[in-house]
Amino acid sequence: MFALGLLRGTTVVVLAVTGTTVVHAAEASRSLPHAHPIIVEQALVKHVDALEVDSSLNLTKVVNLTLDKLPDRVWLSALEEEASALRNKSESWLAGSANAELAFQEATSGTLHYVDARLQVPLWNLGQKNAQHSVAKEAETDALSQADAVKLRVAGLVRGALWNIALAKLMHEQAQIEYQVTEALLEKVQRRVELGDLPRADYLLAQTELLQKRSVLTQAEAELMHTRKRYTSITQLTKIPSDFLEKLTPAKEIKQNHPSLVALNTQIERKQAELNALQLVGSGQTLLSVGINSDESSDPRSNKTQSFNIGVVMPFGGDAHLAPQVSAINVAMTKLMAEKAQLLRDLDQAHHEAEHNLEVNAAELEIANELRLVAEEHLKLTQLSFSAGEINLMDLLKIQARTQQAVLNAKQRSLMQQRDIALYNQAVGVLP
């Protein structure tokens, strides 16, 4: 038994195929009341990659489940931890670690004792704390935007995998139908050969055609298995949503809130914030020094005093040492700007192609439907002519093959139109 979901308009239709008979979903449900929607075939090849149709799943859930198992999740978590660390640093009262110094001095005579204790704390330079706070804020924004960009990338992979399965299902279903039609024709030809109505050469011709259809069915089955495996590799799931159709977004152009564009913009803004904070470091941090001195001994030369002192250490002349760090940030920021310029070109091209495909497939679908109607009518007449002995088997097979291709093209165009809606949404940055 083989259960196959086909997208027709906005409805998922399930066909059950048993042996060589195609049964509609309603009839299949009556004959198989306890059947589960598991895509498992009695395949021509033993290798089967099974997927279970889960009506509780949708595109959004599949993308989120895929994100949870994505290797990039570790990197995204690290970005969040980095942003938290930068936030803690910006909220600190000190610009760095404090230093404590304790010195003890004793004369060789053993009668003089000096104790010197000192504490040094780095202070924020003017405006530096606010600049560091801006770095932390940009890091938090960057972490969020990178997560959205990764989600969009995953959505693109999932969308592609799902629609590849849908197209492969369609090809497999059509190959199976064609095989069954050819099998029925072979039986009819065999009876007429036995009655002496047709030469044995026609039986061999029909048998050859059936073997060719079996080969096509085997290849379609293999491609269906490949698309399923790619889906499970991407999502790490063995379940697939029953409906993943999307509505076409009204967006007509690439906007500034496109997740990929936002992700690059936040990276650039973060680098700019880092540059501002680094420039405010200047030659280094100003140090506040606080200390006490103790001179307690029995020696007559001792002052026998305790003193308190405070001082400020001002760094200067460090521009040459700061310049390499400034240059490194400038290089990274310039590279990001170049990537942004290239991304804008890529997004514009992807949008144009997605928009063009929608228009072309809409026109092609109309033509394909008309061709299917004409081809089906022609085939009916040809079958009557063959039954009446007016045309030979070769002509029937040619017209039958042409009709089957017309039917397949019409089905494909209908499915591709729905797929192109998903690809257009992906191009303009719509998250599921």
C-alpha positions in Angstrom: 0.0 0.0 0.0 1.2 3.4 -0.9 -0.1 6.7 0.6 0.8 9.9 -1.3 -0.1 13.5 -0.5 -0.7 15.7 -3.5 -1.2 19.5 -3.3 -4.2 20.5 -5.5 -5.0 24.2 -5.1 -5.1 24.7 -1.4 -6.2 21.1 -0.5 -4.0 18.1 0.2 -5.4 15.1 -1.6 -4.2 11.6 -0.5 -4.3 8.8 -3.0 -3.9 5.2 -1.9 -2.4 2.8 -4.4 -2.9 -0.9 -3.9 -1.4 -3.2 -6.5 -2.2 -1.6 -9.8 -5.4 0.2 -8.8 -5.6 3.9 -8.0 -8.2 4.6 -5.3 -9.4 8.0 -4.3 -8.9 9.1 -0.7 -12.5 8.7 0.3 -12.6 5.1 -1.0 -9.2 4.4 0.5 -10.3 5.6 3.9 -13.3 3.2 3.8 -11.2 0.2 2.8 -8.3 1.1 5.3 -10.0 2.6 8.3 -7.0 2.3 10.6 -4.3 3.3 8.1 -1.9 6.0 9.3 -0.6 8.7 7.0 2.8 7.2 6.7 4.6 7.5 3.3 5.8 4.0 2.9 5.6 2.2 -0.4 5.9 -1.3 -1.6 8.9 0.0 -3.5 10.5 -1.4 -6.6 13.8 -1.0 -4.8 14.1 -2.2 -1.3 15.6 1.0 0.0 12.8 3.2 1.5 13.1 6.5 3.4 9.8 6.7 5.2 8.2 10.0 6.2 5.1 10.4 8.4 2.6 13.1 7.5 1.8 15.0 10.7 -1.2 17.3 10.4 -0.1 19.2 13.6 3.1 20.4 11.8 3.3 23.5 9.7 6.2 25.3 8.0 6.8 27.5 11.0 7.1 24.5 13.4 9.4 22.6 11.1 11.7 25.6 10.8 11.8 26.1 14.6 12.4 22.4 15.2 15.2 22.5 12.6 16.7 25.6 14.4 16.8 23.7 17.7 18.9 21.0 16.2 21.1 23.3 14.0 24.8 23.3 14.6 24.7 27.1 14.3 22.7 27.1 17.6 26.0 26.9 19.5 27.3 29.9 17.7 24.1 31.9 18.3 24.3 31.0 22.0 27.9 32.2 22.1 26.8 35.6 20.6 24.2 36.0 23.4 26.8 35.2 26.0 29.2 37.7 24.5 26.5 40.4 24.5 25.8 39.6 28.2 29.5 39.9 29.1 29.8 43.2 27.3 26.7 44.5 29.1 28.2 43.5 32.5 31.5 45.3 31.6 29.7 48.5 30.6 27.8 48.5 33.9 31.0 48.1 36.0 32.2 51.1 38.1 35.7 50.5 37.0 37.3 50.5 33.5 39.4 47.4 34.3 40.9 45.3 37.0 42.2 47.0 40.2 45.8 46.5 41.4 46.9 46.0 45.0 50.5 46.5 46.0 52.1 45.7 49.3 55.8 46.4 50.0 57.9 45.8 53.2 61.3 47.1 53.7 63.8 46.2 56.5 67.2 47.5 57.2 70.1 45.1 57.6 70.4 46.1 61.2 66.9 44.9 61.8 65.9 48.1 63.5 64.2 49.9 60.6 60.9 48.7 59.3 58.9 50.3 56.4 55.5 49.1 55.2 53.9 50.5 52.0 50.4 49.5 50.8 48.9 50.9 47.6 45.7 50.3 45.6 45.3 51.4 41.9 41.9 51.4 40.2 41.4 52.2 36.5 38.8 54.9 35.8 36.6 55.4 32.8 37.8 58.1 30.5 35.4 60.9 29.6 32.5 59.4 27.5 34.1 55.9 27.5 31.5 54.2 29.7 28.7 55.4 27.5 30.6 54.2 24.5 31.1 50.8 26.0 27.4 50.7 26.8 26.7 51.3 23.1 29.0 48.4 22.2 27.0 46.1 24.5 23.7 47.3 23.1 24.9 46.8 19.5 26.2 43.3 20.4 22.7 42.4 21.8 21.0 43.7 18.7 23.6 41.9 16.5 22.9 38.6 18.3 19.2 38.9 17.6 19.6 39.9 14.0 22.0 37.0 13.4 19.4 34.6 14.8 16.8 36.0 12.3 19.3 35.7 9.4 20.0 32.1 10.3 16.3 31.4 10.6 15.7 32.8 7.2 18.5 30.7 5.8 17.0 27.6 7.4 13.6 28.6 6.1 15.0 28.6 2.6 16.5 25.1 3.1 13.2 23.8 4.5 11.1 25.4 1.8 13.3 24.0 -0.9 13.3 20.5 0.6 9.5 20.4 1.1 8.8 21.5 -2.5 11.4 19.2 -3.9 9.5 16.4 -2.1 6.2 17.6 -3.5 7.5 17.7 -7.1 9.2 14.3 -6.7 5.9 12.9 -5.4 4.1 14.3 -8.4 6.6 12.7 -10.8 6.4 9.4 -9.0 2.6 9.4 -9.0 2.5 10.2 -12.7 5.1 7.5 -13.4 3.0 5.1 -11.5 -0.2 6.0 -13.3 1.5 5.7 -16.7 2.9 2.3 -15.7 -0.6 1.1 -14.8 -2.1 2.5 -18.0 0.6 0.8 -20.1 0.1 -2.4 -18.1 -3.6 -2.4 -18.9 -2.9 -1.7 -22.5 -0.5 -4.7 -22.6 -3.2 -6.9 -21.3 -5.6 -5.6 -24.0 -3.0 -6.1 -26.7 -2.3 -9.6 -25.5 -5.9 -10.6 -25.7 -6.2 -9.2 -29.3 -3.0 -11.0 -30.3 -4.4 -14.3 -28.9 -7.6 -13.7 -30.9 -5.5 -13.0 -34.0 -6.6 -9.4 -34.3 -3.1 -8.0 -33.8 0.3 -9.3 -34.8 2.7 -10.6 -32.1 5.0 -7.7 -32.9 2.5 -5.4 -31.3 2.6 -7.4 -28.1 6.4 -7.1 -28.0 6.1 -3.4 -28.7 3.6 -3.0 -25.8 5.8 -5.1 -23.6 8.8 -2.9 -24.4 6.8 0.2 -23.6 5.8 -1.3 -20.2 9.5 -2.1 -19.3 10.4 1.5 -20.2 7.6 2.8 -18.0 8.9 0.5 -15.2 12.3 2.0 -15.6 10.9 5.6 -15.4 8.9 4.6 -12.3 12.1 3.2 -10.7 14.0 6.4 -11.3 11.1 8.5 -10.0 11.0 6.3 -6.9 14.7 6.8 -6.4 14.5 10.6 -6.8 11.6 10.6 -4.3 13.8 8.8 -1.8 16.6 11.2 -2.4 14.4 14.2 -1.7 13.1 12.7 1.5 16.7 11.9 2.7 17.7 15.5 2.0 14.7 16.7 4.0 15.6 14.5 7.0 19.2 15.5 6.8 18.3 19.2 6.9 15.6 19.0 9.5 16.6 15.9 11.5 12.9 15.0 11.4 11.0 12.0 10.2 7.7 13.8 10.0 6.5 16.2 7.3 3.6 18.8 7.4 0.5 17.9 5.5 0.1 21.5 4.3 2.9 24.0 3.7 1.2 26.3 1.2 2.0 30.0 1.7 0.2 33.2 0.8 2.1 35.6 -1.5 3.5 38.6 0.4 2.4 42.0 -0.8 6.0 43.2 -0.7 7.1 44.3 -4.1 10.7 45.1 -3.4 13.6 44.4 -1.0 13.1 46.4 2.1 15.6 47.5 4.7 14.1 45.0 7.3 15.2 42.0 5.2 16.8 39.7 7.8 20.0 39.2 5.9 20.4 42.9 5.3 19.6 43.7 8.9 22.2 41.2 10.1 24.9 42.9 8.1 23.8 46.4 9.1 24.0 45.5 12.8 27.5 44.0 12.3 28.6 47.3 10.7 27.0 49.3 13.5 28.6 47.2 16.1 32.1 47.7 14.5 31.4 51.5 14.5 30.5 51.4 18.2 33.7 49.3 18.9 35.8 51.9 17.0 34.3 54.8 19.0 34.9 53.0 22.3 38.5 52.2 21.3 39.3 55.8 20.3 38.1 56.9 23.7 40.6 54.6 25.4 43.2 57.0 24.0 46.7 56.2 25.4 45.2 54.0 28.2 43.1 54.2 31.3 43.6 56.8 34.0 44.6 55.2 37.2 43.6 56.4 40.7 46.2 55.4 43.2 45.5 55.3 47.0 48.1 54.2 49.6 49.3 54.2 53.1 52.9 54.2 54.5 53.9 53.0 57.9 57.3 53.7 59.6 57.3 52.0 63.0 60.6 50.9 64.5 62.8 51.4 67.6 65.6 53.0 65.6 66.2 56.7 66.5 66.3 57.5 62.8 62.6 56.4 62.4 60.0 59.1 62.0 57.5 56.8 63.7 54.7 58.0 61.4 51.8 56.7 59.3 50.8 58.5 56.2 48.1 58.4 53.6 48.6 59.4 50.0 46.5 59.6 46.8 47.6 60.1 43.3 46.5 60.0 39.6 48.4 58.3 36.8 47.8 59.9 33.4 48.8 57.9 30.3 49.9 59.7 27.2 51.6 59.2 23.9 49.9 56.0 23.0 48.5 56.8 19.6 51.1 54.7 17.8 50.2 51.7 19.9 46.4 52.2 19.4 46.6 52.7 15.7 46.9 48.9 14.7 43.7 48.1 16.7 41.9 51.0 15.1 43.1 49.9 11.6 42.0 46.3 12.3 38.4 47.4 13.1 38.4 49.7 10.1 39.4 46.7 7.9 36.7 44.5 9.3 34.1 47.3 8.9 35.1 48.0 5.3 34.8 44.3 4.5 31.3 44.3 5.9 30.4 47.3 3.9 31.6 45.5 0.7 29.6 42.4 1.7 26.5 44.6 2.1 26.9 46.1 -1.3 27.2 42.6 -2.8 24.3 41.4 -0.8 22.1 44.2 -2.1 22.9 43.1 -5.7 22.3 39.4 -4.9 18.9 40.2 -3.2 17.9 42.4 -6.1 18.7 39.6 -8.6 16.9 36.9 -6.5 13.9 39.1 -6.2 13.8 39.8 -9.9 14.1 36.1 -10.7 11.4 35.1 -8.2 9.0 37.8 -9.5 9.7 36.8 -13.1 9.1 33.1 -12.4 5.8 33.8 -10.9 4.7 35.7 -14.0 6.0 33.1 -16.4 4.5 30.1 -14.6 1.1 31.8 -14.4 1.1 32.2 -18.1 2.6 28.7 -18.7 -0.1 27.1 -16.4 -2.9 28.5 -18.5 -1.3 27.1 -21.6 -0.5 23.7 -20.0 -4.2 23.3 -18.9 -5.4 24.0 -22.4 -2.9 21.6 -23.9 -4.0 18.9 -21.4 -7.6 19.3 -22.4 -6.8 19.0 -26.1 -4.4 16.1 -25.6 -6.9 14.1 -23.5 -9.7 14.6 -26.1 -7.2 13.5 -28.8 -6.3 10.4 -26.8 -9.9 9.4 -26.4 -10.4 9.6 -30.2 -7.2 7.7 -30.8 -8.2 4.9 -28.4 -11.5 4.5 -30.2 -9.7 4.4 -33.5 -7.3 1.7 -32.2 -10.1 -0.4 -30.9 -11.7 -0.1 -34.4 -8.5 -1.1 -36.1 -8.1 2.2 -37.8 -4.6 3.0 -36.5 -1.7 0.9 -35.4 -0.3 0.5 -31.9 2.8 2.7 -32.6 0.6 5.7 -33.3 -1.5 5.0 -30.2 1.7 4.9 -28.0 3.0 8.1 -29.5 -0.3 10.0 -28.8 -0.6 8.4 -25.4 2.9 9.5 -24.4 2.2 13.0 -25.7 -1.0 13.1 -23.6 0.7 11.8 -20.5 3.4 14.5 -20.9 0.7 17.2 -21.3 -1.0 16.0 -18.1 2.3 15.9 -16.2 3.2 19.4 -17.4 -0.2 20.8 -16.2 0.3 19.2 -12.8 3.8 20.4 -12.6 3.0 24.0 -13.5 0.2 24.1 -10.8 2.6 22.8 -8.2 5.4 25.1 -9.4 3.2 28.1 -9.1 2.7 27.3 -5.4 6.4 26.7 -5.0 7.3 30.0 -6.6 5.1 31.8 -4.1 7.3 30.3 -1.3 10.5 31.2 -3.2 9.3 34.8 -3.7 8.5 35.1 0.0 12.0 33.7 0.7 13.6 36.2 -1.7 12.0 39.2 0.0 12.9 37.9 3.5 9.5 36.7 4.8 10.0 34.5 7.8 7.5 31.7 8.3 
